[in-house]
């Protein structure tokens, strides 16, 4: 585990313990607020525009960040698609 991950985990635990001071009802309200206003989204720029991914966990977040570096043949194939005709 990297130093950054350890600091993030420590900070998260400290935040959770601090929020618990306000009581169960307030705790759930604060966590709901944080969840709503700090959504786990990752935006990737492509040559066709932006793609926004909802990432409710560490693995989906990692995949969203590494999406365009994995399987370059597949990305090249997708990039070769022509636009859909409106005829």
Backbone as JSON, one array per atom type, in Angstrom:
{
  "sequence": "XXXXXXXXXXXXXXXXXXXXXXXXXXXXXXXXXXXXXXXXXXXXXXXXXXXXXXXXXXXXXXXXXXXXXXXXXXXXXXXXXXXXXXX",
  "N": [[0.86, -1.17, 0.0], [0.58, 2.19, -0.86], [2.06, 5.28, 0.36], [0.35, 7.47, -0.03], [-2.13, 6.18, -0.21], [-2.31, 5.15, 2.38], [-2.43, 7.53, 3.87], [-4.83, 8.57, 2.88], [-6.68, 6.6, 3.73], [-6.32, 6.81, 6.52], [-7.18, 9.49, 6.87], [-9.83, 9.26, 6.02], [-10.89, 7.53, 7.96], [-10.54, 9.13, 10.22], [-12.24, 11.26, 9.56], [-14.72, 9.88, 9.52], [-14.91, 9.15, 12.25], [-15.01, 11.68, 13.4], [-17.41, 12.66, 12.36], [-19.2, 10.96, 13.64], [-19.46, 12.05, 16.13], [-21.58, 13.79, 16.06], [-23.85, 12.3, 16.36], [-26.11, 9.55, 15.53], [-28.28, 10.16, 13.72], [-27.54, 12.65, 12.56], [-25.09, 11.85, 11.56], [-25.75, 10.09, 9.44], [-27.05, 11.93, 7.79], [-24.98, 13.74, 7.16], [-23.19, 12.02, 5.83], [-24.8, 11.29, 3.66], [-25.05, 13.77, 2.42], [-22.34, 14.25, 1.7], [-21.99, 12.12, -0.06], [-23.76, 12.82, -2.08], [-22.78, 15.31, -2.96], [-20.14, 14.91, -3.5], [-19.64, 13.14, -5.74], [-18.43, 10.03, -7.11], [-17.05, 10.41, -9.87], [-15.32, 9.97, -12.96], [-13.78, 11.61, -15.58], [-12.96, 11.11, -18.92], [-11.12, 12.19, -21.66], [-11.62, 11.84, -25.1], [-10.89, 11.4, -28.62], [-13.3, 11.88, -29.75], [-14.8, 13.27, -27.97], [-15.86, 13.81, -24.54], [-16.05, 11.24, -22.04], [-17.91, 10.24, -19.32], [-17.58, 8.53, -16.35], [-19.25, 6.72, -13.84], [-18.06, 5.88, -10.75], [-18.27, 3.82, -8.32], [-16.43, 2.61, -6.6], [-13.05, 1.54, -5.75], [-11.85, -0.11, -7.72], [-13.52, 0.27, -10.12], [-12.94, 2.99, -10.43], [-10.18, 3.01, -10.88], [-10.14, 1.54, -13.3], [-11.52, 3.32, -14.97], [-9.68, 5.4, -15.11], [-7.57, 4.12, -16.41], [-8.56, 3.22, -18.76], [-8.15, 4.06, -21.51], [-5.58, 3.28, -21.95], [-5.36, 0.6, -21.94], [-5.66, -2.42, -23.81], [-4.99, -1.51, -26.61], [-5.55, -2.18, -29.28], [-8.29, -2.64, -29.35], [-9.26, -0.11, -28.67], [-8.32, 1.32, -30.88], [-9.85, 0.06, -32.86], [-12.46, 0.81, -32.08], [-12.19, 3.56, -32.41], [-12.17, 3.65, -35.15], [-14.77, 3.53, -36.0], [-17.4, 4.74, -38.01], [-19.51, 7.69, -38.16], [-23.01, 7.55, -37.36], [-25.34, 7.41, -39.89], [-27.93, 9.71, -40.75], [-29.86, 9.15, -42.57]],
  "CA": [[0.0, 0.0, 0.0], [1.4, 3.39, -0.97], [1.92, 6.28, 1.41], [-0.86, 8.25, -0.32], [-3.28, 5.36, 0.17], [-2.35, 5.1, 3.85], [-2.9, 8.84, 4.34], [-6.25, 8.66, 2.52], [-7.42, 5.72, 4.64], [-6.28, 7.44, 7.85], [-8.03, 10.68, 6.82], [-11.22, 8.8, 5.94], [-11.27, 7.01, 9.28], [-10.63, 10.29, 11.1], [-13.48, 11.96, 9.19], [-15.86, 9.09, 10.0], [-14.99, 9.27, 13.72], [-15.43, 13.05, 13.7], [-18.84, 12.76, 12.03], [-19.96, 10.2, 14.64], [-19.67, 12.91, 17.3], [-22.85, 14.48, 15.88], [-24.95, 11.38, 16.6], [-26.48, 8.67, 14.41], [-29.12, 10.83, 12.72], [-26.71, 13.64, 11.86], [-24.06, 11.1, 10.85], [-26.29, 9.63, 8.16], [-27.32, 13.11, 6.97], [-23.7, 14.25, 6.67], [-22.68, 11.07, 4.84], [-25.65, 11.42, 2.47], [-24.64, 15.03, 1.79], [-21.04, 14.03, 1.07], [-22.19, 11.21, -1.19], [-24.45, 13.55, -3.14], [-22.01, 16.44, -3.47], [-18.79, 14.46, -3.88], [-19.86, 11.87, -6.44], [-17.22, 9.42, -7.67], [-17.05, 10.41, -11.33], [-14.05, 10.17, -13.66], [-14.0, 12.05, -16.96], [-11.87, 10.8, -19.85], [-11.23, 12.86, -22.96], [-11.3, 11.02, -26.27], [-10.88, 12.26, -29.8], [-14.7, 12.12, -30.11], [-15.46, 14.0, -26.9], [-15.65, 13.32, -23.18], [-16.83, 10.14, -21.5], [-17.96, 10.37, -17.87], [-17.82, 7.23, -15.72], [-19.63, 6.67, -12.43], [-17.11, 4.93, -10.16], [-18.63, 3.64, -6.92], [-15.43, 1.85, -5.87], [-11.65, 1.72, -6.13], [-11.57, -0.81, -8.99], [-14.08, 1.01, -11.25], [-12.23, 4.26, -10.56], [-8.9, 2.67, -11.52], [-10.42, 1.16, -14.69], [-11.87, 4.52, -15.72], [-8.45, 6.15, -15.36], [-6.64, 3.38, -17.28], [-9.34, 2.71, -19.88], [-7.6, 4.32, -22.84], [-4.22, 2.74, -22.06], [-5.48, -0.85, -22.0], [-6.17, -2.99, -25.06], [-4.91, -0.47, -27.65], [-6.19, -2.64, -30.53], [-9.73, -2.43, -29.2], [-9.47, 1.34, -28.73], [-8.13, 1.68, -32.29], [-11.02, -0.46, -33.58], [-13.59, 1.68, -31.74], [-11.92, 4.85, -33.04], [-12.39, 3.56, -36.59], [-16.2, 3.55, -36.31], [-17.92, 5.92, -38.71], [-20.7, 8.24, -37.54], [-24.26, 6.95, -37.79], [-26.02, 8.22, -40.9], [-29.3, 10.09, -40.39], [-30.73, 8.91, -43.75]],
  "C": [[0.91, 1.24, 0.0], [1.15, 4.34, 0.2], [0.65, 7.1, 1.22], [-2.11, 7.48, 0.08], [-3.43, 5.3, 1.68], [-2.88, 6.42, 4.42], [-4.39, 9.0, 4.05], [-7.11, 7.81, 3.45], [-7.47, 6.33, 6.04], [-7.22, 8.64, 7.9], [-9.5, 10.3, 6.78], [-11.71, 8.3, 7.28], [-11.43, 8.16, 10.28], [-11.91, 11.08, 10.83], [-14.7, 11.2, 9.7], [-16.02, 9.21, 11.51], [-15.45, 10.66, 14.13], [-16.92, 13.22, 13.45], [-19.69, 12.05, 13.07], [-20.26, 11.02, 15.89], [-21.05, 13.56, 17.25], [-24.06, 13.57, 16.12], [-25.37, 10.64, 15.33], [-27.27, 9.39, 13.32], [-28.3, 11.82, 11.9], [-25.62, 12.95, 11.04], [-24.56, 10.67, 9.47], [-26.6, 10.8, 7.23], [-26.04, 13.66, 6.36], [-23.13, 13.33, 5.6], [-23.49, 11.13, 3.54], [-25.28, 12.7, 1.71], [-23.32, 14.85, 1.05], [-21.16, 13.14, -0.16], [-22.82, 11.95, -2.36], [-23.57, 14.62, -3.77], [-20.56, 16.1, -3.8], [-18.9, 13.13, -4.63], [-18.57, 11.34, -7.05], [-17.29, 9.31, -9.19], [-15.64, 10.62, -11.86], [-14.39, 10.54, -15.1], [-12.75, 11.74, -17.78], [-12.14, 11.53, -21.15], [-10.83, 11.88, -24.05], [-11.3, 11.94, -27.48], [-12.3, 12.57, -30.28], [-15.46, 12.91, -29.06], [-15.16, 13.36, -25.55], [-16.56, 12.14, -22.87], [-16.76, 10.29, -19.98], [-18.38, 9.01, -17.3], [-18.22, 7.44, -14.26], [-18.8, 5.57, -11.8], [-17.38, 4.75, -8.67], [-17.62, 2.83, -6.1], [-14.04, 2.09, -6.42], [-11.36, 1.08, -7.49], [-12.23, -0.1, -10.18], [-13.37, 2.34, -11.49], [-10.89, 4.04, -11.28], [-9.12, 2.33, -13.0], [-10.77, 2.39, -15.54], [-10.63, 5.34, -16.05], [-7.53, 5.45, -16.35], [-7.31, 2.88, -18.57], [-8.64, 2.87, -21.23], [-6.16, 3.83, -23.0], [-4.23, 1.21, -22.16], [-6.04, -1.27, -23.36], [-6.17, -1.97, -26.2], [-5.56, -0.89, -28.97], [-7.7, -2.41, -30.49], [-10.06, -0.94, -29.3], [-9.32, 1.82, -30.17], [-9.33, 1.25, -33.13], [-12.24, 0.44, -33.34], [-13.42, 3.04, -32.41], [-12.18, 4.83, -34.54], [-13.87, 3.6, -36.98], [-16.56, 4.85, -37.02], [-19.17, 6.41, -37.98], [-21.95, 7.57, -38.1], [-24.96, 7.92, -38.75], [-27.45, 8.51, -40.47], [-30.26, 9.88, -41.55], [-31.81, 7.93, -43.45]]
}
